[in-house]
Every structure is written in structure tokens, then in C-alpha cells.
């Protein structure tokens, strides 16, 4: 059974990649100076339809109050060093450009859901797509007050739901592939907790704390909890730990 679940998870990520690569947006006429780095594709500026990202924003808006109260939604540029400075993103409309706030050096936020009324507007970054990259931005949901090595279960669940909603909206091919293997009912439920928004940096162990309940597992453990396990509440905290940092 574990092997089948792992195969499902791998297929989900492959399907998400297909969705992103199948319908890459045409670069928009932006005023940003595009920065070319080694490993990127010259001329393929990172750009997405605003309506695509708005699908993720809509899911977040509907469920954040119950699942991740006070959390922030952001979008991380695909395969960009999380500490890389100088990244810029803007919305390009027919007659104006709207610079977007950066939540971190490599992630950006959208304005309120009613701030842009044109789904065909483009969200453009001053970077080119890396070769072989997953072209959609990575949805991140993060509650305030968490240490850098800690994530919250409800944040991960909501981020996954928003990511999948975005992928479904983009590609019929993605929807067809998921249907053929029976994953349509619950795309995120069988995903291991470490497969979604793991903090940057090296880690060896994962500790989950939920009230008085605590579970510590090695990163390599083949029985890591899934996002869909209801025995863990949305308030459960997942700590990513390095053996070197915890050694006496």
C-alpha cells in the first residue's frame, strides 16, 4: 500500500509539472530589466496570466479564516534561490503596470482580489524560466509568529489545495491524467507533509507537535504523515531539525 501511495505522490508532482510546462504564458511587454542567469532559458521570461494566480487567491480567500487564520498567501518564483536578491514582479495591464510587494527575496504577493479586474493581465518577473522547471509559481501559505524551521499543518493543506486549483484551471491535460489514475477525489490527502513548502536548508529529522501529542521521525522514514491525516489538527506544528544542530 505504501508503494502505491508513493507512486501516487510522484505522479501528482509529474502531472503538476506537465500542467505548468504545457501552457507557459507568452512574455508580456514589461518595463522590468530581465536578469539572465546560468541554467535559464534566454527569451522565456517568467510570466503568468493573472487569472491563473487568482484561482489560488480565491481558494485562499474562501478557506483561510477556518484553516489558516491570519496567514499570508504568497507565490515563490520557481527554482529560484530563496535568498537571491533583486527579484521584481509586476502586473502588466493594457495601460499601466502595478509593482507587487515581495514577501521574501524570491516570493511575491498579489493585491486584494478586487484590485485587478482583468484575468488576462500578466504577472511578470524579471527572471527567465530555468530549464526543465515547474513553470507555475509555488503557492505558499504561512501563519505569523513561526520560526524559520517551523511550518503549520493547516497552512500546508491550504497551500496544496490552492496549488492544485491553479493547475486544474490551467490544463485540461492535467485533469485528464489525474482522472486516469483515480486521484481526482483527493489530490493533496496522500501527499507527505515534507513535500509541501519545506523550509530552505538541510534537515535530518521532522518533529510534529499537536497539543500534548508529539512525533519525531527521520527524513528518510517511509511512513511520514500525509496532509490528509485528520488525526493531526490544522494547528499542528512541523519542526524541521538538523542532527548537527540538536547534537549535545
C-alpha positions in Angstrom: 0.0 0.0 0.0 2.8 2.4 0.9 4.4 1.8 -2.5 1.1 2.7 -4.3 0.8 5.9 -2.2 4.3 6.9 -3.0 3.6 6.3 -6.7 0.5 8.4 -6.5 2.5 11.3 -4.9 5.2 11.1 -7.6 2.5 11.1 -10.3 0.9 14.2 -8.8 4.2 16.1 -9.0 4.8 14.9 -12.5 1.2 16.0 -13.5 1.7 19.4 -11.9 4.9 19.8 -13.9 3.0 18.8 -17.1 0.3 21.4 -16.3 2.9 24.1 -15.8 5.0 23.3 -18.9 2.1 22.7 -21.2 0.7 26.2 -21.2 3.6 28.6 -20.4 2.4 32.2 -20.8 3.8 34.4 -23.6 6.2 37.0 -22.2 4.4 40.3 -21.7 5.6 43.8 -22.5 7.0 44.7 -19.1 9.3 47.6 -18.1 11.4 45.2 -15.9 15.0 44.6 -16.8 15.2 40.8 -17.2 18.2 39.2 -15.5 19.7 36.2 -17.3 21.4 33.6 -15.1 23.1 30.3 -15.9 20.6 27.5 -16.4 17.7 29.7 -17.6 16.2 29.8 -21.0 17.0 33.0 -22.9 13.9 34.8 -24.0 11.5 32.9 -21.8 10.6 35.5 -19.3 8.7 34.3 -16.2 5.1 35.3 -16.8 1.6 34.0 -15.9 -1.9 35.1 -16.5 -3.3 37.0 -13.5 -6.4 34.9 -13.7 -4.4 31.7 -13.1 -2.9 33.1 -9.9 -6.3 34.5 -8.9 -7.6 30.9 -8.8 -5.2 30.2 -5.9 -6.1 33.5 -4.3 -9.7 32.6 -4.5 -9.2 29.3 -2.7 -7.2 31.0 0.0 -9.8 33.7 0.5 -12.6 31.1 0.9 -10.8 28.9 3.4 -8.1 30.9 5.2 -10.4 32.1 8.1 -11.1 28.5 9.1 -7.9 26.7 8.1 -5.1 29.3 8.4 -6.4 32.4 10.2 -4.1 35.4 9.9 -1.8 33.6 7.4 -0.3 35.3 4.3 -0.6 33.9 0.8 2.5 34.3 -1.5 3.9 32.9 -4.7 7.5 31.7 -4.9 9.3 32.1 -8.2 10.1 28.5 -9.5 13.6 27.2 -8.8 15.0 30.5 -7.7 17.4 30.6 -4.7 15.2 31.7 -1.8 17.9 34.1 -0.6 18.6 35.6 -4.1 18.1 39.4 -4.0 17.0 41.7 -6.8 13.8 39.8 -7.9 11.0 42.0 -9.1 7.4 41.2 -10.1 4.6 43.3 -11.5 1.2 43.1 -13.0 1.1 44.3 -16.6 -2.3 45.7 -17.8 -3.2 47.4 -21.1 -2.4 50.9 -19.9 -0.4 50.5 -16.6 1.9 48.4 -14.6 1.4 47.5 -10.9 4.6 46.6 -8.9 4.0 43.7 -6.5 5.2 43.5 -2.9 7.9 40.9 -2.2 7.1 38.6 0.8 10.7 37.4 0.7 13.5 37.8 -1.8 12.1 35.1 -4.0 8.3 35.3 -3.4 5.7 37.9 -4.1 2.1 38.7 -3.0 -0.9 39.8 -5.0 -3.1 42.8 -4.2 -6.6 42.3 -2.9 -8.9 40.0 -5.0 -10.8 43.0 -6.4 -7.8 45.2 -7.2 -7.4 43.8 -10.8 -10.5 43.1 -12.9 -8.7 41.7 -16.0 -7.9 38.0 -15.8 -5.9 38.3 -19.0 -3.4 40.8 -17.3 0.0 39.3 -17.0 2.1 38.8 -13.9 5.7 39.2 -15.0 9.0 38.7 -13.1 12.5 40.0 -14.1 13.7 36.4 -14.4 13.7 33.8 -17.1 12.3 30.3 -16.6 15.1 27.8 -15.5 15.5 24.8 -17.9 13.1 22.0 -17.0 11.4 24.0 -14.3 7.9 23.6 -13.0 6.6 26.8 -14.6 3.8 27.7 -12.2 4.8 29.7 -9.1 4.8 27.7 -5.9 1.9 28.7 -3.6 3.0 29.4 -0.1 0.7 29.9 2.9 2.4 30.9 6.2 1.0 31.9 9.6 2.6 34.7 11.6 4.9 34.0 14.5 6.5 30.8 13.3 10.3 30.2 13.5 12.1 29.8 10.1 12.3 26.0 10.5 8.6 25.5 11.5 5.5 25.1 9.3 1.9 24.7 10.3 -0.3 21.8 9.1 -3.3 23.9 8.1 -1.0 26.2 6.1 0.3 23.3 4.1 -3.1 21.9 3.5 -4.4 25.2 2.2 -1.3 25.8 0.1 -1.7 22.4 -1.6 -5.4 23.0 -2.3 -4.6 26.4 -3.9 -1.7 25.0 -5.9 -3.9 22.2 -7.3 -6.8 24.5 -8.1 -4.4 26.6 -10.1 -3.1 23.6 -12.0 -6.6 22.3 -12.8 -7.6 25.6 -14.2 -4.6 25.8 -16.5 -4.5 22.5 -18.2 -7.2 20.0 -19.4 -4.3 17.5 -20.0 -3.6 17.7 -16.3 -7.2 17.0 -15.4 -7.3 14.0 -17.8 -4.1 12.5 -16.4 -5.4 12.7 -12.8 -8.7 11.1 -13.8 -7.0 8.1 -15.3 -5.4 7.1 -12.1 -8.3 7.9 -9.7 -6.6 10.8 -8.0 -9.3 13.3 -8.7 -11.1 12.8 -5.3 -8.2 13.9 -3.1 -5.1 15.2 -4.7 -3.4 16.5 -1.5 -4.6 14.0 1.0 -1.9 11.4 0.3 0.9 13.9 0.0 3.7 13.6 2.6 4.0 16.6 4.8 7.6 17.3 3.7 6.6 17.5 0.1 5.0 20.9 0.5 6.8 24.1 1.4 9.7 22.6 3.4 12.0 25.3 4.8 15.2 26.0 3.0 18.3 24.4 4.3 19.4 20.9 5.4 17.4 18.8 7.8 17.6 15.2 9.1 14.5 14.9 11.3 11.0 16.1 11.4 9.0 16.6 14.7 5.3 17.2 14.7 3.7 18.7 17.8 -0.1 18.9 18.2 -1.1 19.8 21.8 0.4 17.2 24.0 1.0 14.8 21.1 4.5 14.7 19.7 6.0 12.5 16.9 9.7 12.6 15.7 10.7 10.9 12.5 13.8 10.7 10.3 13.6 12.5 7.0 14.2 9.1 5.3 11.3 7.4 7.1 8.9 5.8 4.6 5.9 6.4 6.9 5.9 10.2 7.1 2.4 11.5 7.9 0.2 12.7 5.0 -1.6 16.0 4.7 -4.9 14.2 4.8 -4.4 12.5 8.1 -7.2 14.0 10.2 -5.7 12.9 13.5 -3.4 15.9 13.1 -5.2 19.2 13.5 -4.6 22.3 11.4 -2.7 23.8 14.4 -0.1 21.0 14.4 3.4 22.4 14.1 6.0 20.7 12.0 9.6 21.3 13.0 12.5 20.6 10.6 15.6 19.7 12.6 19.3 19.1 11.7 21.1 16.4 13.6 24.1 18.7 13.9 22.0 21.5 15.4 20.5 19.1 18.0 23.7 17.3 19.0 24.8 17.9 22.6 
